[in-house]
Each structure stands twice: as structure tokens, then as C-alpha cells.
């Protein structure tokens, strides 16, 4: 499905859900209508944790980032580990949008991709059978916590509209730091599908 003809009703519900989860000062509290590159993402991913349900700690994410009139990154992020109660909010200070990526080792999500060699020939390209789609629009974002350098946040979000019922992805996720309650999170993940949410990448 084309992102420019996306599901406005579903996206609106996702935004409202994340506003309820993260509170009134969520990542989505910014004006719309910019013609600059921008990205919005909301949902949750499974952080492997033996103490969580089905071996997962549910990590909720909210991202809104854009390039402002001064061509600088501007936006917000929310991150919450529901199992450990680690919860931070912060500002986006770096944004890169790629609407037409070339699949290959230079792709930021390459390490999360799963390939199958059809003919056992290393000279022919493998077929991707899992992981983040390497030919779909993506955005790289990074940021820091509102209270300074207590945490750093980096992620690539992939907007997969190549077919029905295909999940968007979060890959190269790095969260390191401490929240206001003294809880610490050190998490690095090559890639996870986004659950019950959506990524929208707008290159214009």
C-alpha cells in the first residue's frame, strides 16, 4: 500500500493510543504540514527477556522527527520498557531519510535480514526471506533525554508497504542510560518487527 494513500484511520488510532500510553507530552505533540523530510512511528517491539511473558519485555516506542526550516533535525521520542518500568522521553537531534534504499551490506538493517540461497551459488544473489525489508523507505533517528546526557537513543525505522499485513520494522535500536527513577537500560537489537503500530516515512 502506498504511504501517501495510507490508512489514516488506523494511524490516527495508533497516535491516540500512544498519547494515552505516554502522556500528554508524547513524541507526537508537534504541528503537521511540513514539506521537509519527516518520520512518525508508534508501537512496540519484543525485547528478549526470560522474566517477561513469552520471553519478551514489551518495549513501547514513539518517534516523531522532521527537518525544520533551518534544515536541522527536530522532534521527540518516547521509550518505555513495560517489564522493568524504564521510561524516558527526549529530543531528536539527528534525522536521515532514505526513500529508495539499495539492498546490500551498507543498509543499516542488513544484519537483521535473513537470506536463503536457492542454488547454493555464492555468485548469485540470495533471496531475502525474513527480517527488515531492505528495499523499503527508512529513517535513521538519534536523540538524547530531556534532562541531558542521562540517555542516548538511536534507531532505524522501516516503512514496509510492499504488501498487505506486512509489519514495519525497527532495527539497529540502541538505548543506553538511566531514567528519573534510577532504572537503567542497556539495549542493542539488530531488528524487530513493530507490533500493533505503524511507521510512516515522508521523504518530501
Backbone as CSV, one residue per row, in Angstrom:
resi,resn,N_x,N_y,N_z,CA_x,CA_y,CA_z,C_x,C_y,C_z
1,UNK,0.836,-1.190,0.000,0.000,0.000,0.000,0.868,1.234,0.000
2,UNK,0.547,2.207,-0.774,1.341,3.426,-0.869,1.201,4.234,0.395
3,UNK,2.318,4.732,0.926,2.265,5.513,2.165,1.482,6.779,1.976
4,UNK,1.453,7.309,0.753,0.714,8.533,0.505,-0.783,8.263,0.440
5,UNK,-1.188,6.973,0.375,-2.580,6.588,0.413,-2.769,5.638,1.586
6,UNK,-2.157,5.981,2.702,-2.109,5.075,3.846,-3.426,5.070,4.602
7,UNK,-3.424,4.331,5.686,-4.634,4.136,6.453,-4.767,5.222,7.498
8,UNK,-5.393,6.382,7.172,-5.446,7.496,8.125,-6.174,7.139,9.402
9,UNK,-7.241,6.294,9.276,-7.972,5.927,10.478,-7.123,5.114,11.424
10,UNK,-6.411,4.099,10.882,-5.544,3.259,11.709,-4.429,4.087,12.327
11,UNK,-3.831,4.973,11.512,-2.736,5.802,12.014,-3.210,6.732,13.122
12,UNK,-4.424,7.294,12.961,-4.959,8.185,13.999,-5.177,7.426,15.300
13,UNK,-5.701,6.193,15.192,-5.905,5.363,16.394,-4.573,5.061,17.064
14,UNK,-3.548,4.759,16.250,-2.214,4.482,16.798,-1.680,5.677,17.552
15,UNK,-1.837,6.859,16.974,-1.356,8.072,17.638,-2.079,8.295,18.953
16,UNK,-3.407,8.138,18.925,-4.176,8.345,20.147,-3.798,7.328,21.215
17,UNK,-3.555,6.080,20.798,-3.152,5.047,21.745,-1.831,5.403,22.407
18,UNK,-0.859,5.864,21.602,0.444,6.205,22.158,0.367,7.451,23.017
19,UNK,-0.510,8.391,22.670,-0.703,9.552,23.534,-1.214,9.110,24.898
20,UNK,-2.139,8.143,24.888,-2.660,7.638,26.153,-1.584,6.907,26.936
21,UNK,-0.736,6.143,26.245,0.303,5.365,26.918,1.403,6.242,27.474
22,UNK,1.832,7.241,26.690,2.992,8.030,27.072,2.640,9.340,27.751
23,UNK,1.377,9.765,27.673,1.002,11.007,28.324,0.947,12.166,27.351
24,UNK,0.502,13.315,27.846,0.251,14.476,27.014,1.463,15.052,26.343
25,UNK,2.653,14.832,26.857,3.864,15.393,26.270,4.583,14.349,25.432
26,UNK,3.821,13.575,24.690,4.428,12.486,23.931,5.185,12.995,22.728
27,UNK,5.775,12.062,21.997,6.545,12.408,20.807,5.680,12.989,19.708
28,UNK,4.367,12.898,19.828,3.505,13.300,18.736,2.956,14.710,18.899
29,UNK,3.402,15.444,19.876,2.891,16.792,20.123,3.664,17.820,19.309
30,UNK,3.469,17.799,17.984,4.083,18.821,17.135,3.195,19.085,15.939
31,UNK,3.335,20.250,15.355,2.456,20.643,14.268,2.770,19.875,12.996
32,UNK,1.733,19.623,12.190,1.887,18.922,10.932,1.906,19.924,9.779
33,UNK,2.118,19.425,8.577,2.075,20.287,7.410,3.431,20.633,6.848
34,UNK,4.507,20.129,7.429,5.837,20.432,6.922,6.091,19.704,5.614
35,UNK,6.787,20.381,4.693,7.158,19.753,3.423,8.559,19.164,3.492
36,UNK,9.177,19.211,4.638,10.519,18.677,4.827,10.443,17.180,5.145
37,UNK,11.563,16.449,4.993,11.571,15.031,5.374,11.138,14.843,6.821
38,UNK,10.363,13.811,7.046,9.881,13.563,8.400,9.513,12.085,8.558
39,UNK,9.377,11.661,9.801,9.018,10.277,10.094,8.183,10.245,11.356
40,UNK,7.221,9.337,11.376,6.428,9.075,12.572,6.393,7.566,12.786
41,UNK,6.509,7.149,14.023,6.476,5.721,14.332,5.870,5.522,15.714
42,UNK,5.087,4.470,15.850,4.495,4.146,17.144,4.177,2.667,17.178
43,UNK,4.369,2.054,18.332,4.075,0.641,18.504,4.977,0.042,19.563
44,UNK,5.141,-1.279,19.520,6.030,-1.913,20.488,6.785,-3.060,19.821
45,UNK,7.923,-3.383,20.426,8.741,-4.499,19.970,9.020,-5.426,21.152
46,UNK,9.439,-6.627,20.820,9.758,-7.626,21.839,11.243,-7.563,22.171
47,UNK,11.567,-7.153,23.378,12.942,-7.240,23.865,13.086,-8.583,24.584
48,UNK,13.937,-9.482,24.086,14.072,-10.792,24.735,14.408,-10.653,26.219
49,UNK,13.591,-11.288,27.040,13.794,-11.244,28.488,13.113,-12.454,29.103
50,UNK,13.864,-13.329,29.780,13.272,-14.551,30.348,12.220,-14.268,31.415
51,UNK,12.212,-13.070,31.972,11.246,-12.744,33.016,9.926,-12.245,32.453
52,UNK,9.893,-11.944,31.163,8.690,-11.410,30.553,7.768,-12.493,30.033
53,UNK,6.542,-12.097,29.703,5.570,-13.027,29.149,6.070,-13.537,27.809
54,UNK,6.053,-14.848,27.645,6.540,-15.490,26.422,7.987,-15.104,26.106
55,UNK,8.761,-14.790,27.149,10.166,-14.455,26.959,10.407,-13.063,26.412
56,UNK,9.410,-12.184,26.521,9.512,-10.835,25.978,9.274,-9.771,27.046
57,UNK,10.067,-8.718,26.974,9.750,-7.482,27.661,9.199,-6.539,26.600
58,UNK,7.966,-6.110,26.767,7.334,-5.238,25.782,7.930,-3.841,25.872
59,UNK,8.551,-3.407,24.782,9.158,-2.080,24.727,8.329,-1.207,23.796
60,UNK,7.744,-0.177,24.353,6.908,0.734,23.570,7.756,1.899,23.062
61,UNK,7.516,2.271,21.798,8.278,3.339,21.156,7.339,4.362,20.548
62,UNK,7.736,5.601,20.613,7.060,6.676,19.898,8.111,7.606,19.329
63,UNK,8.029,7.875,18.042,9.015,8.735,17.380,8.296,9.701,16.448
64,UNK,8.620,10.960,16.552,8.215,11.952,15.567,9.417,12.839,15.310
65,UNK,9.857,12.882,14.068,11.030,13.694,13.736,10.827,14.339,12.376
66,UNK,11.381,15.515,12.220,11.286,16.226,10.946,12.529,17.097,10.776
67,UNK,12.706,17.581,9.559,13.725,18.573,9.283,13.056,19.936,9.289
68,UNK,13.516,20.846,10.135,12.840,22.137,10.267,13.302,23.128,9.202
69,UNK,12.828,24.359,9.313,13.140,25.383,8.315,14.624,25.686,8.231
70,UNK,15.348,25.444,9.317,16.798,25.671,9.328,17.558,24.422,8.876
71,UNK,16.810,23.432,8.349,17.395,22.162,7.897,18.100,21.407,9.018
72,UNK,17.571,21.546,10.225,18.065,20.819,11.383,17.013,19.806,11.822
73,UNK,17.467,18.704,12.411,16.545,17.696,12.931,15.795,18.247,14.130
74,UNK,14.517,17.932,14.187,13.669,18.421,15.271,12.612,17.359,15.548
75,UNK,12.377,17.059,16.809,11.359,16.069,17.111,11.485,15.485,18.499
76,UNK,10.714,14.429,18.731,10.616,13.831,20.062,10.654,12.306,19.954
77,UNK,11.076,11.671,21.043,10.966,10.216,21.147,10.511,9.841,22.540
78,UNK,9.802,8.727,22.633,9.411,8.105,23.894,9.872,6.656,23.857
79,UNK,10.294,6.158,25.005,10.748,4.776,25.111,10.331,4.261,26.477
80,UNK,9.647,3.107,26.498,9.220,2.549,27.783,9.310,1.033,27.749
81,UNK,10.045,0.472,28.700,10.107,-0.968,28.912,9.048,-1.315,29.963
82,UNK,7.993,-1.977,29.522,6.871,-2.217,30.435,7.217,-3.192,31.544
83,UNK,8.208,-4.067,31.314,8.577,-5.038,32.331,9.416,-4.395,33.426
84,UNK,10.439,-3.656,33.031,11.335,-3.041,34.024,10.845,-1.680,34.494
85,UNK,9.849,-1.108,33.802,9.312,0.228,34.079,10.301,1.336,33.733
86,UNK,11.326,1.009,32.982,12.247,2.053,32.491,11.479,2.909,31.487
87,UNK,11.522,4.227,31.692,10.698,5.122,30.879,11.411,6.459,30.698
88,UNK,11.679,6.821,29.435,12.340,8.103,29.155,11.668,8.792,27.971
89,UNK,11.814,10.103,27.947,11.390,10.937,26.836,12.571,11.813,26.449
90,UNK,12.635,12.189,25.192,13.764,13.028,24.799,13.550,13.704,23.465
91,UNK,14.586,14.385,23.031,14.531,15.163,21.798,15.373,14.476,20.721
92,UNK,14.891,14.559,19.508,15.622,14.038,18.350,16.611,15.096,17.891
93,UNK,17.864,14.705,17.701,18.871,15.658,17.227,19.540,15.229,15.928
94,UNK,19.099,14.086,15.363,19.650,13.659,14.085,18.586,12.877,13.325
95,UNK,18.425,13.188,12.030,17.435,12.515,11.196,17.979,12.354,9.782
96,UNK,17.907,11.125,9.271,18.249,10.847,7.881,17.142,9.991,7.280
97,UNK,16.600,10.419,6.158,15.526,9.693,5.485,16.029,9.182,4.144
98,UNK,15.780,7.897,3.867,16.143,7.299,2.582,14.890,6.657,1.983
99,UNK,14.273,7.302,0.989,13.032,6.758,0.425,13.239,5.630,-0.567
100,UNK,14.445,5.504,-1.120,14.714,4.476,-2.131,16.044,3.776,-1.843
101,UNK,16.099,2.985,-0.788,17.368,2.341,-0.426,17.760,1.231,-1.391
102,UNK,19.057,0.992,-1.463,19.585,-0.107,-2.260,19.935,-1.267,-1.325
103,UNK,19.308,-2.428,-1.499,19.629,-3.573,-0.628,21.103,-3.946,-0.727
104,UNK,21.708,-4.224,0.408,23.109,-4.599,0.423,23.711,-4.423,1.792
105,UNK,24.963,-4.812,1.965,25.610,-4.742,3.285,25.687,-3.341,3.880
106,UNK,25.586,-2.297,3.055,25.667,-0.941,3.584,24.345,-0.483,4.199
107,UNK,23.292,-1.246,3.994,21.986,-0.890,4.543,22.037,-1.015,6.068
108,UNK,21.493,-0.036,6.800,21.577,-0.100,8.271,20.842,-1.282,8.887
109,UNK,19.918,-1.892,8.146,19.170,-3.034,8.675,19.669,-4.377,8.133
110,UNK,20.806,-4.367,7.466,21.277,-5.581,6.792,21.484,-6.731,7.772
111,UNK,21.985,-6.430,8.968,22.275,-7.508,9.923,21.014,-8.193,10.434
112,UNK,19.852,-7.552,10.266,18.607,-8.175,10.720,17.926,-8.973,9.615
113,UNK,18.454,-8.900,8.393,17.826,-9.599,7.269,18.219,-11.069,7.258
114,UNK,17.293,-11.916,6.793,17.513,-13.362,6.689,17.431,-13.739,5.216
115,UNK,18.444,-14.467,4.734,18.517,-14.807,3.317,18.506,-16.324,3.126
116,UNK,18.044,-16.729,1.946,18.055,-18.145,1.561,18.717,-18.268,0.191
117,UNK,19.719,-19.134,0.115,20.448,-19.357,-1.138,19.751,-20.463,-1.927
118,UNK,19.096,-20.060,-3.019,18.293,-21.015,-3.780,19.131,-22.059,-4.517
119,UNK,20.273,-21.621,-5.052,21.043,-22.542,-5.892,22.417,-22.887,-5.325
120,UNK,22.657,-22.503,-4.078,23.937,-22.788,-3.420,25.121,-22.245,-4.228
121,UNK,24.878,-21.102,-4.849,25.913,-20.450,-5.658,26.222,-19.089,-5.048
122,UNK,27.429,-18.922,-4.503,27.760,-17.644,-3.852,27.839,-16.475,-4.825
123,UNK,27.856,-16.744,-6.135,27.957,-15.670,-7.115,26.599,-15.071,-7.482
124,UNK,25.515,-15.753,-7.128,24.185,-15.231,-7.416,23.561,-14.691,-6.130
125,UNK,22.728,-13.643,-6.248,22.144,-13.032,-5.046,21.240,-14.002,-4.293
126,UNK,21.315,-13.952,-2.983,20.403,-14.729,-2.167,19.032,-14.060,-2.167
127,UNK,18.024,-14.828,-1.782,16.662,-14.306,-1.690,16.375,-13.991,-0.218
128,UNK,15.918,-12.774,0.046,15.600,-12.410,1.415,14.281,-13.044,1.815
129,UNK,14.292,-13.737,2.941,13.094,-14.443,3.405,12.638,-13.964,4.778
130,UNK,13.356,-13.035,5.376,12.949,-12.543,6.685,13.722,-11.307,7.092
131,UNK,13.273,-10.714,8.193,13.926,-9.513,8.686,13.399,-8.254,8.038
132,UNK,14.024,-7.148,8.368,13.587,-5.862,7.835,13.745,-5.824,6.322
133,UNK,12.740,-5.370,5.572,12.867,-5.281,4.115,13.877,-4.213,3.727
134,UNK,14.825,-4.573,2.897,15.927,-3.669,2.573,15.631,-2.744,1.403
135,UNK,14.464,-2.913,0.774,14.124,-2.078,-0.379,12.994,-1.093,-0.081
136,UNK,12.648,-0.944,1.204,11.559,-0.060,1.585,12.090,1.198,2.274
137,UNK,11.335,2.319,2.214,11.806,3.576,2.813,12.135,3.426,4.301
138,UNK,13.211,4.079,4.711,13.573,4.038,6.129,14.066,5.398,6.599
139,UNK,14.128,5.532,7.915,14.661,6.752,8.532,15.545,6.362,9.700
140,UNK,16.691,7.019,9.806,17.556,6.879,10.977,17.327,8.072,11.891
141,UNK,17.157,7.818,13.169,16.994,8.893,14.135,17.901,8.650,15.332
142,UNK,18.310,9.716,15.978,19.040,9.598,17.238,18.659,10.781,18.107
143,UNK,18.791,10.592,19.418,18.411,11.652,20.331,18.976,11.446,21.718
144,UNK,18.691,12.395,22.588,19.127,12.352,23.980,17.952,12.690,24.884
145,UNK,18.059,12.281,26.151,16.991,12.519,27.113,16.789,14.004,27.387
146,UNK,15.594,14.333,27.836,15.269,15.724,28.141,16.187,16.317,29.196
147,UNK,16.639,15.491,30.120,17.454,16.017,31.216,18.947,15.963,30.900
148,UNK,19.289,15.913,29.621,20.705,15.970,29.254,21.217,14.652,28.733
149,UNK,22.401,14.277,29.195,23.075,13.097,28.663,22.820,11.832,29.467
150,UNK,21.689,11.788,30.199,21.423,10.602,31.010,21.065,9.397,30.147
151,UNK,20.688,9.632,28.875,20.433,8.507,27.985,20.674,8.922,26.542
152,UNK,20.975,7.938,25.718,21.099,8.144,24.273,20.216,7.133,23.562
153,UNK,19.650,7.546,22.444,18.688,6.736,21.712,19.023,6.792,20.230
154,UNK,19.111,5.623,19.596,19.348,5.532,18.157,18.477,4.413,17.601
155,UNK,17.914,4.632,16.411,17.096,3.586,15.795,16.920,3.868,14.311
156,UNK,16.688,2.795,13.571,16.249,2.886,12.184,14.851,2.300,12.120
157,UNK,13.922,3.036,11.531,12.553,2.543,11.386,12.257,2.398,9.895
158,UNK,11.628,1.280,9.534,11.385,0.944,8.132,9.884,0.929,7.862
159,UNK,9.475,1.647,6.830,8.079,1.753,6.428,7.816,0.739,5.314
160,UNK,7.301,-0.430,5.676,7.106,-1.503,4.694,5.668,-1.484,4.177
161,UNK,5.480,-0.992,2.968,4.172,-1.011,2.321,4.217,-1.885,1.067
162,UNK,5.054,-2.918,1.099,5.215,-3.782,-0.074,4.080,-4.788,-0.223
163,UNK,3.243,-4.928,0.787,2.136,-5.866,0.703,1.256,-5.788,1.930
164,UNK,0.091,-6.420,1.870,-0.841,-6.394,2.981,-0.305,-7.194,4.167
165,UNK,-0.606,-6.698,5.339,-0.310,-7.389,6.595,1.182,-7.597,6.827
166,UNK,2.017,-6.823,6.185,3.454,-6.908,6.445,3.821,-5.878,7.509
167,UNK,4.531,-6.304,8.560,4.845,-5.362,9.637,5.956,-4.402,9.249
168,UNK,5.890,-3.208,9.797,7.028,-2.305,9.711,8.088,-2.807,10.682
169,UNK,9.288,-2.218,10.592,10.406,-2.743,11.375,11.141,-1.641,12.131
170,UNK,11.732,-2.048,13.245,12.680,-1.220,13.978,13.981,-1.994,14.023
171,UNK,15.070,-1.420,13.534,16.343,-2.125,13.582,17.450,-1.174,14.030
172,UNK,18.581,-1.780,14.368,19.699,-1.003,14.915,19.249,-0.123,16.068
173,UNK,18.428,-0.687,16.926,17.944,0.061,18.091,18.995,0.031,19.192
174,UNK,19.355,1.199,19.681,20.318,1.322,20.777,19.744,2.292,21.811
175,UNK,19.514,1.788,23.000,19.077,2.631,24.116,19.995,2.372,25.294
176,UNK,20.647,3.424,25.743,21.568,3.311,26.875,21.376,4.516,27.795
177,UNK,21.157,4.219,29.066,21.066,5.320,30.009,20.215,4.995,31.215
178,UNK,19.919,6.057,31.973,19.183,5.932,33.220,17.989,6.877,33.203
179,UNK,16.859,6.402,33.737,15.688,7.270,33.786,15.622,8.011,35.118
180,UNK,14.579,8.794,35.317,14.466,9.634,36.502,14.323,8.832,37.787
181,UNK,13.879,7.574,37.669,13.716,6.728,38.852,14.951,5.887,39.140
182,UNK,16.021,6.128,38.391,17.261,5.416,38.633,17.343,4.060,37.975
183,UNK,16.352,3.711,37.157,16.398,2.447,36.436,17.281,2.600,35.204
184,UNK,18.051,1.564,34.913,18.989,1.629,33.804,18.582,0.668,32.692
185,UNK,18.810,1.103,31.455,18.540,0.284,30.282,19.763,0.299,29.374
186,UNK,20.223,-0.889,29.000,21.300,-1.039,28.021,20.823,-2.083,27.025
187,UNK,20.374,-1.607,25.887,19.719,-2.500,24.921,20.221,-2.208,23.513
188,UNK,20.693,-3.255,22.849,21.117,-3.170,21.457,20.445,-4.314,20.709
189,UNK,19.729,-3.994,19.649,18.995,-5.018,18.922,19.130,-4.789,17.426
190,UNK,19.504,-5.834,16.646,19.668,-5.653,15.199,18.360,-5.448,14.461
191,UNK,17.240,-5.956,14.981,15.991,-5.757,14.268,14.828,-6.527,14.839
192,UNK,13.668,-5.854,14.918,12.451,-6.481,15.405,11.269,-5.906,14.623
193,UNK,10.265,-6.742,14.329,9.049,-6.189,13.721,8.302,-5.319,14.721
194,UNK,7.690,-4.258,14.220,6.891,-3.378,15.066,5.507,-3.986,15.243
195,UNK,5.084,-4.146,16.499,3.803,-4.774,16.808,2.742,-3.714,17.073
196,UNK,1.544,-3.954,16.552,0.394,-3.081,16.830,0.761,-1.604,16.630
197,UNK,1.424,-1.307,15.544,1.809,0.076,15.304,2.121,0.306,13.834
198,UNK,2.733,1.436,13.569,2.977,1.828,12.181,4.158,2.771,12.116
199,UNK,4.877,2.681,11.013,5.930,3.641,10.659,5.470,4.371,9.407
200,UNK,5.609,5.687,9.394,5.330,6.489,8.199,6.554,7.324,7.885
201,UNK,7.172,7.063,6.746,8.339,7.831,6.298,7.903,8.747,5.157
202,UNK,8.154,10.026,5.342,7.780,11.031,4.347,9.064,11.700,3.838
203,UNK,9.501,11.390,2.628,10.766,11.957,2.132,10.669,13.397,1.674
204,UNK,9.443,13.876,1.345,9.333,15.206,0.766,9.587,16.280,1.809
